């Protein structure tokens, strides 16, 4: 009799790509006006394991009760926002059970009453409904909906859309710039802001009577493209909406803040700054102030500076807060007494919460965690704040920050019982730093396999972040080092020149010279990692995406110290890239032609003697597919790494016809990591591994 054994389950989800993509992913927070309810969203795989659906969950702000699920549908829900009475609004494309909407109906606005009654549709439009914004003390909601430019009303909008669909017309006639953004085409519809009052009969309709719908009124019928990719905030009394408003001059897009009278639709410019773009408005609880982010217009010689600004809602001169604070604040939320703001800012490989006093501009650190925070919410009594906390040790999860205790110094946030358990990791995280030849400190994170002690040094993977204005400080499901750590690699996550969180001088150090300090910083910290006894300096690889892919290409053309290079969504020929990216005006004001030529990796293709895996998605509008196609052609035609006797090149091209700048479909992520793993194994570990079977 032969005994059979069941294969052991991999020790962590990072040892199995199918288990990894099934891990639930938490995002976003909304707090009720009375501070008793906290809602987040959780994305999970559908039954076919081919896409994610997002559900809303309630988290107990006091941390006493377990999280509970509020919504459930295969279409998913998003855009959670509480009304002034504590009812929950959200958007979803799930069919209305009382309606005749098709399965592919646009997203509608739903209401889930606080008394636990069934959720139901309360508003819809032909172009869908998104991004609900509510007033804290008034039953007012504002939503965004796309409207065709010739539509006279909702019925006519629907008629025009139906005609385009039935006649299979996708053509768009543009009269301005831009024409696309990240991964989607712009037009012919443009976003408008609609408002309505959430009345009592809407929440609790009379028995036997037809269920009422919100009477959506267009606040911005003349908006055109001005509201694309914008944000808005309502005053607590619901009387005034403050929104970003973009203006195009030639191909340059600039943003200002406007205040819109909700009753009349009258609009006035609140903040216009000739030297900066302004965004992310937040009205104070007392209705007197608006906080916003101010980012100076960059030039080829000067990197942008981001600061926090405030202006009175009734008008006046805007002023910058904490002008001398050498960090980039974002995600501002007012304290309940309107005396100060909580913000997040990258800081030395973390992203703590800071308090900024409105009167004095004094900045005080609030959180002590080695972590990054996001989605701040402030309790109405000012005693606490809530946020999502993450780091490379744990994905985003809800936490409570004791603001009373923080008056005595930075405090550790306390995790709340969340809707998703934190996964077990396959290794350890440590911090690493070095000093470059010019005396600059460069640091990063190093993730090493469990049990690394120097007896069996691990191969090193240098992973370069994108941006370039960013930092390796928060968990990423898309760029996750632990999947490679589970295969035995030590993964280096460095912050070279141009990274945020180290001061304006650190950004400026690499500005307009991408191939200079950013490159030498990367080599310097790689040297520091290779000097460790638990790292094998003879087996190394480098990879990155977007700007990280650019740097991977630059590395490939300037050193042969790495055994393999992986370059994803990467910039290759900068003269070609500049006019074709979706936001070319940024590029035009940040790099001269001579700068672009000096820093273009394509000029060094003959020096590439390292096997390169090129990865690109056809729907990538930020780094258009032409970059990947030209890189692939020139690698085969002109690189310094010849084909073998049978004409086979060691380079490879992983192409996704329907993916964008990232690669978001779950099974495509499995393919991405599977191909990367096999390519690295072949060239770094001298192992032959099977490619994902679905590649055919």
C-alpha positions as CSV (number, residue, x, y, z in Angstrom):
1,X,0.0,0.0,0.0
2,X,1.5,3.3,-1.1
3,X,1.0,6.3,1.1
4,X,0.2,9.6,-0.5
5,X,1.1,13.0,1.0
6,X,-0.6,16.3,0.4
7,X,1.8,19.0,-0.7
8,X,2.5,21.4,2.1
9,X,0.9,24.8,1.7
10,X,3.4,27.6,1.1
11,X,4.5,29.2,4.3
12,X,3.2,32.7,3.3
13,X,1.0,34.2,0.6
14,X,4.1,35.6,-1.0
15,X,5.3,32.1,-1.9
16,X,2.2,31.6,-4.1
17,X,1.1,34.2,-6.6
18,X,-2.5,33.0,-6.7
19,X,-2.7,33.3,-2.9
20,X,-1.1,36.7,-3.1
21,X,-3.5,38.3,-5.5
22,X,-6.4,36.9,-3.3
23,X,-5.3,39.0,-0.3
24,X,-7.9,41.6,0.5
25,X,-6.9,45.2,0.0
26,X,-8.1,48.1,2.2
27,X,-8.4,51.6,0.9
28,X,-10.1,54.9,1.8
29,X,-11.8,56.2,5.0
30,X,-15.0,58.1,5.7
31,X,-16.1,59.3,9.2
32,X,-19.7,60.2,10.1
33,X,-20.4,63.8,11.3
34,X,-20.9,62.6,14.9
35,X,-17.7,60.5,14.8
36,X,-19.4,57.2,15.7
37,X,-19.0,55.5,12.4
38,X,-16.0,54.8,10.3
39,X,-16.2,53.3,6.8
40,X,-13.5,51.8,4.6
41,X,-13.5,49.8,1.4
42,X,-12.0,46.3,0.8
43,X,-11.2,45.0,-2.7
44,X,-11.4,41.2,-3.1
45,X,-11.1,38.8,-6.0
46,X,-14.3,37.8,-7.8
47,X,-15.2,34.1,-8.3
48,X,-13.4,33.9,-11.6
49,X,-10.3,35.4,-10.1
50,X,-10.0,37.9,-13.0
51,X,-11.0,41.2,-11.4
52,X,-11.5,42.9,-8.0
53,X,-14.8,44.0,-6.5
54,X,-14.8,46.6,-3.7
55,X,-17.2,46.4,-0.7
56,X,-17.8,48.9,2.1
57,X,-17.0,47.8,5.6
58,X,-17.7,49.6,8.9
59,X,-14.9,49.9,11.5
60,X,-15.5,50.7,15.1
61,X,-13.7,54.0,15.9
62,X,-13.5,53.0,19.5
63,X,-11.7,49.7,18.6
64,X,-14.0,47.5,20.6
65,X,-16.2,45.8,17.9
66,X,-15.0,43.8,14.9
67,X,-15.4,45.3,11.5
68,X,-18.7,44.4,9.7
69,X,-19.5,44.3,6.0
70,X,-22.1,46.8,4.8
71,X,-22.4,46.2,1.0
72,X,-22.1,43.2,-1.3
73,X,-22.3,43.1,-5.1
74,X,-20.2,41.8,-7.9
75,X,-20.0,45.3,-9.4
76,X,-18.5,46.7,-6.2
77,X,-19.0,50.0,-4.4
78,X,-17.0,53.2,-3.9
79,X,-17.1,56.9,-3.0
80,X,-18.4,56.5,0.5
81,X,-19.6,59.8,2.1
82,X,-21.9,60.4,5.1
83,X,-24.8,62.9,5.0
84,X,-25.2,65.4,7.8
85,X,-27.8,63.0,9.3
86,X,-25.4,60.0,9.3
87,X,-26.8,58.1,6.3
88,X,-24.3,56.6,4.0
89,X,-24.0,57.5,0.3
90,X,-22.0,55.5,-2.1
91,X,-21.7,54.9,-5.9
92,X,-22.1,51.5,-7.6
93,X,-22.9,50.2,-11.1
94,X,-24.9,47.3,-9.7
95,X,-28.4,47.0,-11.2
96,X,-31.2,48.8,-9.4
97,X,-33.5,45.9,-8.1
98,X,-36.5,48.2,-8.7
99,X,-35.4,49.4,-12.0
100,X,-34.8,48.3,-15.6
101,X,-31.1,49.1,-15.8
102,X,-29.0,46.8,-17.9
103,X,-26.1,44.9,-16.4
104,X,-23.7,47.4,-17.9
105,X,-25.5,50.4,-16.5
106,X,-23.4,53.4,-15.5
107,X,-22.5,54.0,-11.8
108,X,-25.4,55.5,-9.8
109,X,-25.7,57.1,-6.4
110,X,-27.0,54.8,-3.6
111,X,-28.1,55.6,-0.1
112,X,-27.8,53.2,2.9
113,X,-29.9,54.6,5.7
114,X,-28.4,54.8,9.2
115,X,-31.4,52.8,10.6
116,X,-30.2,49.7,8.7
117,X,-32.9,49.8,6.0
118,X,-32.1,48.4,2.6
119,X,-29.7,50.4,0.3
120,X,-31.4,51.8,-2.8
121,X,-30.6,54.1,-5.8
122,X,-31.3,57.7,-5.2
123,X,-29.8,59.3,-8.3
124,X,-28.4,58.5,-11.7
125,X,-27.4,60.1,-14.9
126,X,-26.5,58.8,-18.4
127,X,-22.8,59.5,-17.9
128,X,-22.8,57.9,-14.4
129,X,-22.3,59.5,-11.0
130,X,-19.1,59.6,-9.0
131,X,-17.2,61.3,-6.1
132,X,-20.1,62.4,-3.8
133,X,-19.2,65.3,-1.5
134,X,-21.5,66.2,1.4
135,X,-21.9,69.1,3.8
136,X,-21.2,68.5,7.5
137,X,-24.2,70.4,8.9
138,X,-26.7,70.5,5.9
139,X,-28.5,67.9,3.8
140,X,-26.6,68.9,0.7
141,X,-24.7,66.6,-1.7
142,X,-22.6,67.3,-4.8
143,X,-21.7,64.7,-7.3
144,X,-19.7,64.5,-10.5
145,X,-21.2,63.3,-13.8
146,X,-19.9,63.4,-17.4
147,X,-22.1,65.3,-19.9
148,X,-21.8,65.4,-23.6
149,X,-21.1,68.9,-24.8
150,X,-24.3,69.2,-27.0
151,X,-26.6,67.7,-24.5
152,X,-29.5,69.9,-23.5
153,X,-30.6,67.8,-20.6
154,X,-30.3,64.3,-19.2
155,X,-32.7,62.8,-21.7
156,X,-30.8,64.4,-24.6
157,X,-27.5,63.2,-23.2
158,X,-28.9,59.7,-23.0
159,X,-30.1,60.0,-26.6
160,X,-26.7,61.2,-27.9
161,X,-24.9,58.4,-26.0
162,X,-27.2,55.8,-27.4
163,X,-26.7,57.0,-30.9
164,X,-22.9,56.8,-30.5
165,X,-23.2,53.3,-29.1
166,X,-25.7,52.0,-31.7
167,X,-23.6,53.4,-34.6
168,X,-20.4,52.1,-33.0
169,X,-18.8,55.6,-33.1
170,X,-15.9,56.2,-30.8
171,X,-14.4,59.2,-32.6
172,X,-13.6,62.4,-30.6
173,X,-13.1,65.8,-32.1
174,X,-10.7,67.8,-29.9
175,X,-10.2,71.6,-29.9
176,X,-7.7,71.7,-27.0
177,X,-5.1,69.9,-24.9
178,X,-4.8,67.3,-23.4
179,X,-6.6,64.5,-25.2
180,X,-5.9,61.6,-22.8
181,X,-4.8,61.0,-19.3
182,X,-2.9,58.1,-17.7
183,X,-5.0,55.2,-19.1
184,X,-8.2,56.8,-20.6
185,X,-9.2,59.0,-23.5
186,X,-10.6,62.4,-22.7
187,X,-13.9,63.4,-24.2
188,X,-16.3,63.8,-25.8
189,X,-18.1,64.1,-22.5
190,X,-16.7,66.4,-19.8
191,X,-17.4,66.4,-16.0
192,X,-20.1,68.6,-14.5
193,X,-20.9,69.1,-10.8
194,X,-24.5,68.4,-9.8
195,X,-26.1,69.2,-6.5
196,X,-29.3,68.1,-4.6
197,X,-30.8,68.1,-1.1
198,X,-31.1,64.8,0.7
199,X,-34.6,65.2,2.2
200,X,-36.3,63.2,4.8
201,X,-38.7,61.5,2.4
202,X,-35.8,60.4,0.3
203,X,-34.3,58.6,3.2
204,X,-37.6,57.2,4.5
205,X,-40.1,57.1,1.7
206,X,-43.8,56.8,2.6
207,X,-45.2,53.2,2.4
208,X,-46.9,52.5,-0.9
209,X,-45.6,55.7,-2.6
210,X,-43.1,55.7,-5.5
211,X,-39.6,56.0,-4.1
212,X,-38.3,59.5,-4.7
213,X,-35.0,60.4,-6.4
214,X,-32.6,63.3,-5.9
215,X,-33.4,66.2,-8.2
216,X,-29.9,66.8,-9.5
217,X,-29.2,70.4,-10.6
218,X,-26.2,71.3,-12.8
219,X,-24.0,73.7,-10.9
220,X,-21.4,74.1,-13.8
221,X,-23.2,73.9,-17.2
222,X,-20.4,75.9,-18.8
223,X,-17.5,73.9,-17.3
224,X,-16.2,72.3,-20.5
225,X,-13.0,70.4,-19.6
226,X,-12.2,72.6,-16.5
227,X,-13.3,70.0,-13.9
228,X,-11.3,67.1,-15.3
229,X,-9.2,65.3,-12.6
230,X,-10.3,67.9,-10.0
231,X,-11.5,67.8,-6.4
232,X,-14.1,69.7,-4.4
233,X,-15.1,70.5,-0.8
234,X,-18.4,71.8,0.6
235,X,-18.7,74.4,3.3
236,X,-20.4,72.9,6.5
237,X,-23.6,74.8,5.8
238,X,-23.7,73.5,2.2
239,X,-23.9,77.0,0.8
240,X,-20.6,77.1,-1.0
241,X,-18.6,74.6,-3.0
242,X,-14.9,75.1,-3.5
243,X,-13.4,73.3,-6.5
244,X,-10.3,73.1,-8.6
245,X,-10.8,74.6,-12.0
246,X,-8.3,74.0,-14.8
247,X,-7.5,76.4,-17.6
248,X,-5.7,75.6,-20.8
249,X,-3.5,78.1,-22.6
250,X,-2.1,76.5,-25.8
251,X,-0.9,73.2,-24.4
252,X,-0.3,74.3,-20.9
253,X,-2.8,73.4,-18.2
254,X,-3.0,75.5,-15.0
255,X,-5.4,75.2,-12.0
256,X,-7.1,77.7,-9.8
257,X,-9.7,77.4,-7.1
258,X,-13.2,78.6,-7.6
259,X,-16.1,79.1,-5.1
260,X,-19.5,78.2,-6.4
261,X,-22.7,79.4,-4.8
262,X,-24.7,76.2,-4.4
263,X,-28.1,78.0,-4.5
264,X,-27.4,80.0,-7.7
265,X,-24.4,78.4,-9.4
266,X,-22.6,81.8,-9.4
267,X,-18.9,81.3,-9.5
268,X,-16.0,83.4,-8.4
269,X,-12.2,82.8,-8.5
270,X,-11.0,82.2,-5.0
271,X,-7.3,81.6,-5.5
272,X,-5.3,82.2,-8.7
273,X,-1.5,82.1,-8.4
274,X,0.6,83.0,-11.5
275,X,3.6,81.2,-10.0
276,X,1.8,78.0,-8.8
277,X,-1.0,75.5,-9.4
278,X,-3.4,75.1,-6.5
279,X,-5.4,72.0,-5.7
280,X,-7.0,69.8,-3.0
281,X,-9.3,72.4,-1.3
282,X,-10.7,71.7,2.2
283,X,-13.2,74.0,3.9
284,X,-12.7,74.5,7.6
285,X,-15.3,73.3,10.2
286,X,-16.2,76.9,11.1
287,X,-16.7,77.7,7.4
288,X,-14.3,80.6,7.5
289,X,-11.2,79.2,5.7
290,X,-10.1,77.0,2.8
291,X,-6.9,75.1,3.0
292,X,-5.2,74.0,-0.3
293,X,-2.0,72.6,-1.8
294,X,0.2,75.0,-3.7
295,X,2.9,73.7,-6.1
296,X,5.1,76.1,-7.8
297,X,5.5,76.0,-11.6
298,X,8.7,74.1,-12.3
299,X,11.3,75.2,-14.8
300,X,14.3,73.3,-16.4
301,X,16.5,74.9,-13.7
302,X,14.2,74.7,-10.6
303,X,12.2,71.8,-9.2
304,X,8.7,72.5,-7.9
305,X,8.0,73.3,-4.3
306,X,4.9,72.1,-2.6
307,X,3.4,74.1,0.3
308,X,0.2,74.4,2.3
309,X,-1.9,77.5,1.7
310,X,-5.0,79.0,3.3
311,X,-7.5,81.7,2.2
312,X,-10.7,83.0,3.7
313,X,-13.8,81.5,2.1
314,X,-15.3,85.0,1.6
315,X,-12.2,86.1,-0.3
316,X,-9.0,87.9,0.2
317,X,-5.3,87.2,-0.2
318,X,-4.1,83.6,0.2
319,X,-1.1,82.9,2.4
320,X,1.4,80.1,2.6
321,X,1.7,78.2,5.9
322,X,5.0,77.0,7.2
323,X,6.9,78.4,4.3
324,X,10.3,77.4,5.7
325,X,9.2,73.8,6.4
326,X,11.4,71.7,4.1
327,X,8.8,69.0,3.3
328,X,5.9,68.5,0.9
329,X,2.5,68.4,2.8
330,X,-0.6,66.8,1.3
331,X,-3.9,65.2,2.4
332,X,-4.8,68.1,4.7
333,X,-7.6,67.8,7.2
334,X,-8.8,70.5,9.6
335,X,-8.9,70.1,13.4
336,X,-12.4,70.4,14.8
337,X,-11.8,73.9,16.1
338,X,-10.3,75.2,12.8
339,X,-7.1,76.3,14.6
340,X,-4.8,73.9,12.8
341,X,-4.5,71.3,10.0
342,X,-3.3,67.7,10.1
343,X,-1.2,66.8,7.0
344,X,1.0,64.0,5.8
345,X,4.5,64.5,4.4
346,X,7.2,62.2,3.2
347,X,10.0,62.2,5.7
348,X,13.2,60.1,5.6
349,X,11.5,57.0,4.2
350,X,8.3,57.5,6.2
351,X,5.2,59.6,5.8
352,X,4.1,60.8,9.3
353,X,1.2,63.0,10.3
354,X,2.1,66.6,11.2
355,X,0.1,69.4,12.8
356,X,0.3,72.8,11.2
357,X,-0.9,75.8,13.2
358,X,-2.9,78.2,11.1
359,X,-2.0,81.3,13.1
360,X,1.7,80.8,13.5
361,X,2.6,78.2,10.9
362,X,4.3,76.0,13.5
363,X,4.8,72.4,12.5
364,X,4.7,69.6,15.1
365,X,5.1,65.9,14.3
366,X,2.1,63.9,15.6
367,X,2.9,60.3,14.9
368,X,6.0,58.4,15.9
369,X,5.4,55.3,13.8
370,X,7.9,54.1,11.2
371,X,5.1,54.1,8.7
372,X,3.2,56.1,6.1
373,X,-0.3,57.5,6.8
374,X,-3.1,58.4,4.4
375,X,-6.8,59.2,4.3
376,X,-6.9,61.3,7.5
377,X,-10.2,61.8,9.3
378,X,-10.6,64.0,12.4
379,X,-13.1,63.2,15.2
380,X,-15.6,66.1,15.7
381,X,-14.5,66.5,19.3
382,X,-10.9,66.8,18.3
383,X,-9.7,64.0,20.6
384,X,-8.6,61.7,17.9
385,X,-7.8,61.2,14.2
386,X,-8.2,58.2,12.1
387,X,-6.1,57.1,9.1
388,X,-4.8,54.2,7.1
389,X,-1.3,53.2,8.1
390,X,1.1,51.2,6.0
391,X,4.8,50.5,5.5
392,X,6.8,47.8,3.9
393,X,6.0,45.6,7.0
394,X,2.2,45.8,6.6
395,X,-0.4,46.8,4.0
396,X,-2.9,49.7,4.7
397,X,-5.1,49.2,7.7
398,X,-7.2,51.6,9.9
399,X,-5.7,53.1,13.0
400,X,-6.6,55.6,15.7
401,X,-4.3,58.5,16.6
402,X,-4.8,60.0,20.1
403,X,-4.5,63.7,19.4
404,X,-4.8,64.6,23.1
405,X,-1.8,62.5,24.0
406,X,0.1,63.9,21.0
407,X,0.2,67.3,22.6
408,X,3.1,65.9,24.7
409,X,5.0,64.6,21.7
410,X,4.7,62.1,18.8
411,X,2.5,59.1,19.6
412,X,2.2,55.6,18.1
413,X,-1.1,55.0,16.3
414,X,-3.3,52.2,17.6
415,X,-4.6,49.6,15.1
416,X,-8.4,49.2,15.0
417,X,-10.1,45.8,14.4
418,X,-10.0,45.9,10.6
419,X,-11.7,44.0,7.8
420,X,-8.6,42.3,6.6
421,X,-5.9,40.4,8.5
422,X,-2.3,41.5,8.0
423,X,-0.3,38.8,6.0
424,X,2.7,37.0,7.4
425,X,5.9,38.2,5.7
426,X,8.6,35.9,4.3
427,X,11.5,38.0,5.6
428,X,12.8,40.9,7.6
429,X,13.0,44.6,6.8
430,X,16.0,46.7,7.7
431,X,17.2,50.2,6.9
432,X,20.4,50.9,5.0
433,X,22.3,54.1,4.1
434,X,25.5,55.3,2.7
435,X,27.4,58.6,2.0
436,X,28.1,59.4,-1.6
437,X,31.3,61.0,-3.0
438,X,29.8,64.5,-2.7
439,X,29.0,63.9,1.0
440,X,25.2,63.3,0.6
441,X,23.5,60.8,2.8
442,X,21.4,58.3,0.7
443,X,19.1,55.8,2.4
444,X,16.7,53.0,1.6
445,X,15.0,49.9,2.8
446,X,16.4,46.4,2.5
447,X,14.1,43.4,2.6
448,X,16.0,40.1,3.2
449,X,14.8,36.5,3.4
450,X,13.9,34.9,6.7
451,X,17.0,33.5,8.4
452,X,19.5,35.5,6.5
453,X,22.7,35.4,8.5
454,X,25.6,35.5,6.0
455,X,26.1,31.8,5.8
456,X,24.3,31.7,2.4
457,X,24.3,35.2,1.0
458,X,21.2,36.2,-0.9
459,X,21.3,37.5,-4.5
460,X,20.5,41.2,-4.6
461,X,17.7,42.9,-6.6
462,X,17.9,46.7,-6.8
463,X,14.3,48.0,-7.3
464,X,14.1,51.6,-8.4
465,X,11.0,53.7,-7.6
466,X,9.0,55.7,-10.1
467,X,7.9,59.3,-9.9
468,X,10.6,60.5,-9.9
469,X,9.3,62.7,-7.1
470,X,8.4,60.0,-4.6
471,X,9.7,57.7,-1.9
472,X,9.7,54.0,-1.0
473,X,7.7,54.4,2.2
474,X,4.3,52.8,1.8
475,X,3.1,49.3,1.0
476,X,2.4,48.7,-2.6
477,X,0.3,45.8,-3.9
478,X,1.7,46.5,-7.4
479,X,5.4,46.8,-6.6
480,X,5.8,44.4,-3.8
481,X,9.3,43.3,-2.8
482,X,8.2,40.4,-0.6
483,X,7.3,38.3,-3.7
484,X,10.9,38.3,-4.6
485,X,12.1,38.0,-1.1
486,X,10.1,34.7,-0.9
487,X,12.2,33.5,-3.8
488,X,15.4,34.1,-1.8
489,X,16.4,37.6,-3.0
490,X,17.4,40.5,-0.9
491,X,15.5,43.5,-2.3
492,X,16.9,47.0,-2.1
493,X,14.4,49.9,-2.1
494,X,16.5,53.1,-2.3
495,X,15.6,56.7,-2.4
496,X,18.1,58.4,-4.7
497,X,18.3,62.1,-5.7
498,X,14.9,63.4,-6.8
499,X,13.2,61.4,-4.0
500,X,10.9,63.3,-1.6
501,X,11.2,63.4,2.1
502,X,14.8,64.6,2.3
503,X,14.3,68.3,1.6
504,X,14.2,70.5,-1.4
505,X,17.9,70.4,-1.9
506,X,17.7,66.6,-2.4
507,X,15.1,67.0,-5.1
508,X,17.0,69.8,-6.8
509,X,20.2,67.7,-6.7
510,X,18.8,65.5,-9.5
511,X,16.7,68.0,-11.3
512,X,17.2,68.2,-15.0
513,X,20.1,65.7,-14.7
514,X,18.4,62.3,-14.3
515,X,21.4,60.4,-15.4
516,X,23.8,62.1,-12.9
517,X,23.1,62.1,-9.1
518,X,20.2,59.6,-9.2
519,X,22.4,57.1,-11.0
520,X,25.5,57.6,-8.8
521,X,23.3,57.4,-5.7
522,X,21.9,54.1,-6.8
523,X,25.3,52.6,-7.4
524,X,26.6,53.9,-4.1
525,X,23.8,52.4,-2.0
526,X,24.1,49.2,-4.1
527,X,27.7,49.0,-3.1
528,X,26.7,49.4,0.6
529,X,24.2,46.6,0.3
530,X,26.7,44.3,-1.4
531,X,29.2,44.9,1.4
532,X,26.8,43.1,3.8
533,X,27.7,39.5,4.6
534,X,24.1,38.4,3.9
535,X,24.2,39.7,0.3
536,X,26.0,38.1,-2.6
537,X,27.6,40.8,-4.7
538,X,28.3,38.4,-7.6
539,X,24.6,37.8,-8.2
540,X,22.7,41.1,-8.7
541,X,19.9,42.5,-10.9
542,X,18.2,45.9,-11.3
543,X,14.6,46.8,-12.2
544,X,12.1,49.6,-12.0
545,X,8.9,51.0,-13.5
546,X,8.1,54.4,-15.1
547,X,11.0,56.7,-14.0
548,X,12.4,53.6,-12.3
549,X,12.3,51.9,-15.7
550,X,14.1,54.9,-17.2
551,X,16.8,54.5,-14.5
552,X,16.9,50.7,-15.3
553,X,17.6,51.6,-18.9
554,X,20.2,54.2,-17.9
555,X,21.9,51.6,-15.6
556,X,21.9,49.1,-18.5
557,X,23.8,51.5,-20.7
558,X,26.3,52.6,-18.1
559,X,27.4,49.5,-16.2
560,X,27.6,45.8,-16.7
561,X,27.7,45.0,-13.0
562,X,24.2,43.5,-13.0
563,X,23.3,40.2,-14.5
564,X,19.8,41.2,-15.6
565,X,17.7,44.3,-16.0
566,X,13.9,44.5,-15.9
567,X,12.4,47.7,-17.3
568,X,8.7,48.4,-17.0
569,X,6.7,51.2,-18.7
570,X,10.0,53.0,-19.2
571,X,11.2,56.1,-20.9
572,X,13.8,55.4,-23.6
573,X,14.1,58.1,-26.2
574,X,13.4,61.4,-24.4
575,X,13.0,63.5,-27.6
576,X,10.3,61.1,-28.6
577,X,8.7,60.8,-25.2
578,X,8.3,64.5,-24.5
579,X,5.6,65.5,-27.1
580,X,3.7,62.1,-26.8
581,X,3.1,61.7,-23.1
582,X,-0.4,62.6,-21.9
583,X,0.9,65.7,-20.0
584,X,3.5,67.0,-22.3
585,X,3.3,70.5,-20.8
586,X,5.0,69.2,-17.7
587,X,7.9,67.9,-19.7
588,X,8.1,71.0,-21.9
589,X,8.7,73.2,-18.8
590,X,11.0,70.8,-17.0
591,X,13.6,69.8,-19.6
592,X,15.2,71.7,-22.4
593,X,16.0,69.8,-25.7
594,X,19.7,69.7,-24.7
595,X,18.8,68.3,-21.2
596,X,16.6,65.6,-22.8
597,X,19.3,64.6,-25.2
598,X,22.0,64.5,-22.5
599,X,19.8,62.3,-20.3
600,X,18.3,60.0,-22.9
601,X,19.1,56.3,-22.4
602,X,18.7,55.5,-26.1
603,X,22.0,57.1,-27.0
604,X,23.8,54.3,-25.0
605,X,22.2,51.3,-26.5
606,X,25.4,50.0,-28.0
607,X,26.9,49.9,-24.4
608,X,24.2,47.6,-23.1
609,X,25.8,44.2,-22.5
610,X,23.2,43.0,-19.9
611,X,20.1,40.9,-20.7
612,X,17.0,43.2,-20.6
613,X,13.4,42.2,-20.0
614,X,11.2,45.0,-21.5
615,X,7.6,45.2,-20.2
616,X,5.0,47.6,-21.5
617,X,1.2,48.0,-21.8
618,X,-0.4,49.4,-25.0
619,X,-2.9,51.5,-23.0
620,X,-0.2,53.4,-21.2
621,X,-0.6,57.1,-22.0
622,X,1.8,58.4,-19.4
623,X,4.7,56.6,-21.0
624,X,3.4,55.7,-24.5
625,X,3.9,52.3,-26.1
626,X,6.3,53.9,-28.6
627,X,8.9,54.0,-25.9
628,X,8.7,50.2,-25.3
629,X,8.5,49.4,-29.1
630,X,11.6,51.6,-29.9
631,X,13.5,50.2,-26.9
632,X,12.7,46.6,-28.0
633,X,13.7,47.3,-31.6
634,X,17.0,49.0,-30.7
635,X,17.9,46.3,-28.2
636,X,17.6,43.7,-30.9
637,X,19.3,45.8,-33.6
638,X,22.0,47.7,-31.8
639,X,22.7,46.6,-28.3
640,X,26.1,45.3,-27.3
641,X,24.8,41.9,-26.4
642,X,24.8,39.8,-29.5
643,X,22.4,37.0,-30.4
644,X,23.5,33.4,-30.2
645,X,24.6,31.2,-33.1
646,X,20.9,30.6,-33.9
647,X,20.0,34.2,-33.9
648,X,18.2,34.2,-30.5
649,X,18.6,37.3,-28.4
650,X,18.8,37.1,-24.6
651,X,16.5,40.1,-24.4
652,X,12.7,39.6,-24.0
653,X,9.6,41.8,-24.4
654,X,6.5,41.2,-22.3
655,X,3.7,43.0,-24.0
656,X,0.2,43.7,-22.6
657,X,-2.2,44.9,-25.3
658,X,-4.9,46.0,-22.9
659,X,-3.0,47.1,-19.8
660,X,-1.9,50.6,-18.9
661,X,1.0,52.2,-17.0
662,X,0.6,49.7,-14.2
663,X,-0.8,46.2,-15.0
664,X,-3.9,45.9,-12.8
665,X,-5.8,42.7,-13.9
666,X,-5.1,40.1,-11.2
667,X,-4.1,37.3,-13.7
668,X,-1.9,39.8,-15.6
669,X,-0.1,40.5,-12.3
670,X,0.5,36.8,-11.9
671,X,1.9,36.7,-15.4
672,X,4.1,39.8,-14.7
673,X,5.6,38.4,-11.6
674,X,5.9,34.9,-13.2
675,X,7.9,36.2,-16.2
676,X,10.0,38.5,-14.0
677,X,10.8,35.6,-11.7
678,X,11.7,33.2,-14.5
679,X,13.9,35.9,-16.2
680,X,15.8,36.7,-13.0
681,X,16.2,33.0,-12.2
682,X,17.7,32.3,-15.6
683,X,20.3,35.1,-15.5
684,X,20.9,35.7,-11.8
685,X,20.4,32.2,-10.3
686,X,21.4,30.2,-13.4
687,X,18.2,28.3,-13.1
688,X,15.6,27.5,-15.8
689,X,12.0,27.9,-14.7
690,X,8.7,27.4,-16.4
691,X,7.0,30.4,-17.7
692,X,3.3,30.9,-16.8
693,X,1.3,28.4,-18.7
694,X,-1.3,30.9,-19.9
695,X,1.3,32.5,-22.1
696,X,0.9,29.5,-24.4
